């Protein structure tokens, strides 16, 4: 074995699993030039510890296929490197090539309109070739893609297959970007059902067919995901009303005789069905975001939410209105309400703030053609759902994600239809948060949103009780919630009122009253240019002490004002800052004192 390192070989990279004396050969892949001349081979082996190991090199002229050789001669001797004596390590001066290049070139003239699958490895290429599909990969992976490769994909339909692993998630966008300049169409496909570290071969071995794979590709292509910019704006793939007619099948009633339909799956019992969009509405500031995040937390844990059972699953909470700091504060409250630590929730819940993102739309309507335009953010979110396997996804809220006219039914139907297709593809329940209209109905715009969704949750406020809410099903095609759920704000989250320990409701109401009085006293002192301090060393200017002596203190003691100050400081509503302090003969004088720097939202931070 020319160039062999005695005992082991790892292609010069100490971080790669080494090919040692216990490595068994599993496969041999041969690379060829355009004209069919042999260039080099890659050996794939399996180490004793289960890790894969690879060797690149050249067979000596006239040598038999090494895998066949290992079967014809003594396999044990071959696995102990005896067979590798016929193998020269390294590819020498040979260039990086595409795998199965002669077959790829032949298919360009014989089958120009078929999809070309760009796989992550040679094994997947062989799997697809066995199905009479066109497939290839490149030597060395995405980081070693050569510009010269692009010409083999000119005017071709290319599908970049993504394995379910971090490498696959990074590789796909890189390859797609490099191919878009010359290819007819480029799509990235992450197959539904793949588990971590699985690939298209694993996917097909679970009983799926060539037809299933082609349908998955066409479904992504029909949405415009990752399409070529040849026909217009690269960031705005359009839904083409003139695309090929879809294939649909009819099922006769007789064929269903004796069939036992499975139970409909709910991620949150009675309220949130899997594989569909559920609309969640409430007046502005009622607490929709708090409740949606609490539901996400309960699903991540598999714990009951407001007395309703949940299906344990990964959750994603995406908001276009709140920043990371606010999301963190709310998550802590939700976790406390669920009796869980953030460590316990772990990677079962992901939060995403889009506040800093300028373009937050998932779709917009082209006013010239009246067609739905699928925007890049949709595919980004879709990919995150696929990569994490999430089955509970919150989108907060529709005003940011839908760039269309909510009073035009066709616009709304197209938007909800797109989200329903995503829910069906991923098996996820998608919660779409919205505001009611000015008339007080539980939906915004026309009845289009209400008519398009199959499940609709609505949150009502309770007149005269700012901490109380009532959660009900405004529409339920597949279940029934017998009675509305009475909720109450308690220690950072809305909780089922019946589950709040006796006597704690009154304590919460008292704290809310004391916090409000503290802010009123603070506003009055600052309006009179009499600053107060959070430091007890300030003496008579110590805020709790000063406020207890004011006429509007309402009998609140220094100790209770001090507790209110600590709560308001902890939530970031007040802070010690520099204040304008008029002083004779000293214009622009500043004084150190407390000030309210953040508004209290009745819905989001009830007190």
N, C-alpha and C positions, 0 to 999 in steps of 0.2 A: 504494500500500500504506500505509494509514493507520497511523501510529505506528511506521513502519519506521525502524530505525537503519541509516544508509547503510553498505553493505558487508557487514554481518553482523547476526545476531540470535540471542540465546541466552535468550530469555524472562526477561531481567533477572538471570540467574544466570551469573556469569563462569566458574564451574566446569563448566558444561555445554558439550558440543560446540556450537560456533556454526553456525548456518545461514548459510553464506556463498554467494558467487556461483557456487561450483562444486558446490553441494549439489543432488542430483537427487531429485525427488519420487518416493517409492515408494508411499505410500498416504495416504488421507484418511478419517478416522473422524468420524462425525457424532453428537453427543449431542443427545437430545430430552427434553422434559418428559414427565410421565405421559400427558398428552393428545395427545402426538405433535408438539407445537410444536417447531420447530428452536431449539436453544439456542446451540451453538457447535461448532467442529470442531477436530480435532487433525491436523496435517500431519506425516507421518513422511518424513524425507529421508535420503539416504545421501551423506555427504561424500566428497570426493576421497580422503581418507585411510582411508576404510572405516568411520569412526565414524557412528553414528546421530545424527540431530538432529531435534528436534521443535519445532513452533510451535503455539500455541493461539490461535484467533481465530474470526472470523465471516465467512462469505461474504456478499457484498452480495446484497440481495434480487434474485431472478431470475437469479443467476449460474449457469452450468452447473457440473456436478460438475467440480472442478478437475483430477482425474486424467483424465477424459474430455477435458476441454478441452486438456490437455497433449498428448493424442494427436491431436486434431482439428486443432489449429493447429501452429505450428512448435515441436517439442519442444525444440530447442536454445534458442530464445528463452525458452520457459517455464522451463527449468532455470536460465537466467540471471536469474531473478526477474521476468521480464515477466508471468508468470501471477499472481504475488503482488500485482500492482496491483489485483486483484479481491478481495483478502483484507484484513480489518481485524484487526490484531494485538490480542490480549487478549480475554477473555470478558466484559468489562464488569461489569455487576451480576448476571450470571447465576450461580446457585448451583452448587456442585459436584454432579454427578449420577452415577448409575450408567449405564454404557454399555449400549445396547439396552434401556432401561428399559421402553418400551411392550411389547416382546416378553416381558420378564420378568414383567410384571404379567399379561399374557394367559395365560402358561403356568401361573401360580398356580391359575387356575380350571380350565384345560383339562387340565393334567398335574400334579396336586398331589403325586403320590407319586414322581415322577422326581427324579433327582439334579440339583441346581443346581451348576454348576461355576463357582467364583470364580477367575478367571485373573489373571495379573500384568499382562497387556497386551491391547490391543484386537485385535491380530493373532491371538492364541490364541482369543479369543472368536469371531472370524469363522471360524476353523478348525473349532471345535466346532459352531457353528450350521450349517455346511455338512453336518455329520453328523447333523443333526436332534437335537442335544442342546441343553439349556438352559444358557446361559452368560452371564456378565457380568463386568465389572471396574469399578473406581471411578476417577473422575477424580483424578489426583494421587498415586495409590498408597496404601499402608497408612497412611502418616503423616497422610493427609488423609481418613481414614475418618470419616464423619459419623454420629452416633447415629441420625439420621433414616433412615439406610439400613437399619437392623435390621428395620424393619417389613416390608420386602419379602421377608424370609427367615423370617418367622414360620411355625412348623409345617412347615418344609421340610427336606428332606435336602440338606445342603450339603457339597460337597467343595472344600476349599481346595487348589488345585494349586500345588506349589512348583517354581519353576525351580531348576536346579542352579547356584546362585551365592549369595554371602553375603547379598545382599538378600532372596532367596527364603527362606533359612533364618530370617531375622529376621521377615519379613513374616507367615509362616504362623501361628505361635503368637499373634501380636497379633490377627489377624483372627479366628482360631478362638475366642479368649477373648471377643471382643466379640459374637460370634454365638451363643454357647452359651445365653445367657439365654432366647432366644425360639425358636431353631430346634429342629426335632425331633431331628436328628442332625447332628453336625459331625465330619468327618474331615479330616485333613491327608494329602495323598498326594504323595510324592516318587517319581517313576516310576523303576523299575529300568532301567538301560541309558542313562540320561541322562549325557552328558558335561558338563564345566564350561561354563557359559553357555548350555546348551541348554534348550528348553522343550517343552511338549506338542506343538506343531506339528512340531518337529524329530523328536520321538519317533514321531509318526504317519507322517511322511514316510519313515521307514525301513522301511515296509511293515506297520506294525501297524494294527489296525482299531478301529472303534468298540467292538466286542465285547471286544477286549483291554483297552481303557480301562475299560469297565464292570466287567470281572472284577477288575481291579486295585483298583478302588474297593470292591467288595463284599468282597474279601479283607481289606482293612484294616478295614472296618466290622465284619466277622465277629469280628475279634479284640477289638473294642471300642475300637480306637485313637481317642482324641479324642472319644468319644461324649458325648452330652448328659447332664447330670446329672439329667434329668427323672425317670429311673426309679430313682434311688438315689444312692449316693456318687459324687461327680464324679471322685474319684481311684481308683475301683475299678470299672471297667467289667466287667460279668460276661459270661461266655460263656453265651449263651442256648441251652439245649437244645431250645427250641421254635421256633428260627428256621427260615426257609424251607429246604426240602430242597435240598441242593446238587445241581448238575447234574454227572453223571459220564458218561464215555463208555467203551464197550467196544471193544477192538481185536481183530479176529479173527486167528488165527495165519496164515491164508491170505494176508491182506493184507500180511503182513510178508515174504512169500516174495521172496527176492532183495535184501532190504534189508540194508544194511551198517551195523550199529550203530557209533557212534563210540566211541573209546577213553574209558574213565572217566578223568576228570581228577583228579590228585592235586596238592595244594599242597606237601606233603612226600612224596616218592616212597615208595610201599608202606605208608606209615603214616597219612597224613592226607588223606582224600579231600575234594574240593571239594563244596560243597552239602550237607554232612552234619555231624552232631555226632560228634566223637571224644572219648571219655572218657579222661582221663589220671589215673592213680592212683599213689599211693606212700604209705608210712608217713609219719606226721607228722615233719617235720624231715629228710626224705630229700633234698630239693632240687628238688621239682617246679617251684616258681616260677622258680628259676634256669634250669632247662632250658627251660621254656615261654618265658621271655623270650629265651633264646638262639635258639630256633626262630623266634620273631617277628623277631628281628634278621636271621637268615639269609634268611627269606622277603622281608623288606624290601629286602635287597641282591640277592636272586636267587642267593645263593651256596650251596654245599653245606653241609648240616647233618649232622654225624656221618657223613659219607660219602654221604649221601642227597641227590639232586638236589632242588631246590625250584623252584616257579613264582614268579617275581618278582611281588610284589603288595604293596599297602599293608597294613600290619598294625596291629591295635589290641590292646593288652594292658591289661586291666581287672582290678584287684585290690581286694578288699575287706579285705585284711589288712595291706598294707604301705603306708607313707606315701611321699610324693614323694621325700624324702631317701634312703630305702632303695632305692626304684626307681632313682634316679639312680646310686647305688653299684653296683647289680647291672647296670645297663645298660652302665656303663663296662667292667665285666668281660666282659660278653657281646660288646661291640664289639671289645675287644682280642682275644678268642678268634676273632672273625670277621675279624681283620686290617683293621678299618675304623674310621674316625673318626666321631664323632657328626655332623659336618658332612656327611659322605658319606651317612650314613643319611637325614638330612634329614627331609622330610615324608612319608617312606615308612613311618614307624613312629610311632604315637601311644601314650602311656602315660596311664593314668587311675587315680588312687587314690580309692577310695570310703570310706576310713577315717573321714573326718569326717562322712560321711552317716549319719544315724540309721537310716533305712529303706533297706535294701539289697536287699530282695526284688524279684524279677522277677515271681513269682506267689505267691499263697497260696491255701489251700483254705478255703472257707467251711464251717465245721463244722456250720452249720445245714442247708445244702443239699447239702454234699459236692461243690460245684462249684468249678472252677478260677476264680480271680479274677486277671485280668491287671493288674499294678500299673504305675504311671506310669513307673518306671525302665526297663521293657522298651521302651517306645516311645522314650524318650530315647536308649537305646543303639542301637535300630534306626535312628533318624534319623542318628546319628553314622556308622553303617556306610554308610548310603546317601550321606550328604554327602561322605564321604572315598573312597567306592568300595572300602573295605577288603574283602579276600578271605581274611584270616587273622585270627581273633578269639579271644583267650584270655579266659575267665571264671574268675577265681580267688577263691573256690571255691564249690562247690555248697551248702555249709552255709549260706552267706549268701543266695544267690540263690533257693533253693527253700524256701518256707515251707509245707511239707507233710510228710506222713509217708512217709519213704523205704521203709517196710516195706509200704505199701499200693500195689499195682501200678498201680491206676487213677490215683493221684496222680502217680507217677513217669512213667507213660505220657503223661499230659497235659502235664507239664513238658517232657519230651524232645520230644514232638510239636510243641509251640510253638517250641522252639529249632530243630528240623528244618525247620519251615515258614519260619523266618527265614533259615536257611542256604540253603534252596532259592530263596527270593525274591531273595536278594542274591548267590547264587553263592559265598558265603563258606564256608570251613572253620571250624567253631566248636570250640574246644578247651575242654572242661568239666573243670576240675580237681576231684578228689574224694579223700577218704581211704578206705583199706580198712577193713573191719569188724574187730571185736575178735578174730574167729576167724582173722584173717590172710588172708582171701580178698582178691582184688585189687579189691573193690568194697565199698561200704558198704551197710548195710541188707539187704533181700532181694535176690534175683537180678534184680529189676526193672530196675535201671540197666543191668546187663550184657546183659539181653535186649533192651532198647530201642535201644541204640546198635549201629551196624554196624562200628565200629572202636574198639578199646580199647588204649591204651598203658599199660604198667605199669613202674614203676621199682623195682628191688630194691636193698637195701643188701647189702653183702658183710661177713659176720661176720669180725671181727678186722682189718678194713681200713677205717677211718672215711672215707678219701678216695675209696674205690672205689664205683661204682654199676654196675648192669646194666640196660639199657633193652631192653624186649622188647614184642612185640605179644601181648597177652593174648587178643585177638579181632580177626580180620581177615576180613571177608566178601568183600573185593574184591582182596586182595593177600596176599602172604606175605613175611615177613621171615625169611630162612633161619636166621640165628643171632642171639642177643641181642648188643647192642652194649655193649662194655666201656668205661666212662667213668671218668675220674679228675679230681678237683678239682685245678686247676693255675692259679695266678695269676688268681684271681677268677672262674673259671667251670669248669663241668664240660666236659671235652674228651674226644674220642676218644683212648683210651689209646695206640693205635698211632701217633697223630700227635704225641705229646709228645716233644720232642727227647731223645735218650738222655742220661742223667745228670741231667736236671732233676727227675725224680721224687724222687730221694733228697734233693735240695736242698729241695724243698717239704716233705717229711716232717721234715727237720731244723728248718726254720723253724717248723713247727707245734709241734714239741717245745719249742723255745726260747720261743715265745710263751706256751705253757702254763706253763712253769717261771716265767716272768716274773710271770704272774698269781698263781701260788701264792706266790711270794716276797712280792709286794705285799700279798696278803691276810694273810700271817703278820705282816709289819711293822705293818700298820694295826691288826691285832687286839691287838698289844702296845703300841699308841699310840706307835709310832716312825715318824712320817711320813717319806717320801722325796720327792725333788724330781726334776722333769725337767730342771732347769738344772744344767749342769756346775759352775757357781759354788758350788753347795751343798756341794762338797767331799766329805766322807765320807757325806753324806746324798744324794748324787747316786745315783739309783736303780740304774743298771747297776753302779756301783762297790760299792754296799752289797750288792747281791744276789750278786755274784760271790764274796763272802766268806761267804755263808750256807751251812750244811750241806746244804740241799736244792738248791744251785745245780747239782749234777750235772755239775760240771766246765765249765760254760758260762763263757766269758770275758766281760770287760767289753765288748769290742767287739761280741760277739754279743748280749749283753743290750741294748746300746744300739740295735742294729738291730731287735730285737724291740720295744723301746719305741717306736721311730718307726713301726713297722707298726701297733701298737695305738693310737697317737695318731691316725694317719691314718684309721683305720677307725672312730674315735669310741668305742672300747671303754674307753679310759682317758682321764682328763683331770685337769689340775691344779685342785684345788678347796680350799675351807676344810674342815678336819677337826676334830672334837672332839679336844682335847688336854688331858687332866687335868693341872692344875698346882696344887701346894699353895698355898692362900690365894688362888687365882684361879679361882673356879668359872665355868664356861661359856667357858673360854679356848679359842681357836681357833688352829689352825696350818695353814699352807699346805702342801699335799702332793698326791701322785698318788692317785687312787682309780679303781676299776673302776666305771663308770657304766652300762655296757651289757653284757648277757649275750652270750656267744658261743653261737650256735645251731649245733650240729654239722652240720645239714643245709644251712643257708643260708650259713654262713660256715665251711666246713671248714678245718681247719688241719693 
